[in-house]
């Protein structure tokens, strides 16, 4: 999927993760306002994000493997538009 410049980046992130990982829960939060003026802030208001995701695709995988799966789905955005991405990834069987 190619995002247009008018599509909010949080929506693009959510769409890509939904398509790739079929999550049972997904929350994407734009945290850029909290980092305004800091390193990585390019003035777009779309540079720092948090993702909370639960997916059966994470079953049997450790934290690093789960983060790598997400990073792979968002690789081009991480290389060009996303400065920071906080990830909380769970499998359905993980304790809450």
Buried (B, 14 or more C-beta within 10 A) or exposed (E): EEBEEEEEBBEBBBBBBBEBBEBEEBEBEBBBEEBEEEEEBEEEBBBBBBBBBBBEBBEEBEEEEBBEBBEEBBEEBBEEBBBBBEBEBBBEEEEE
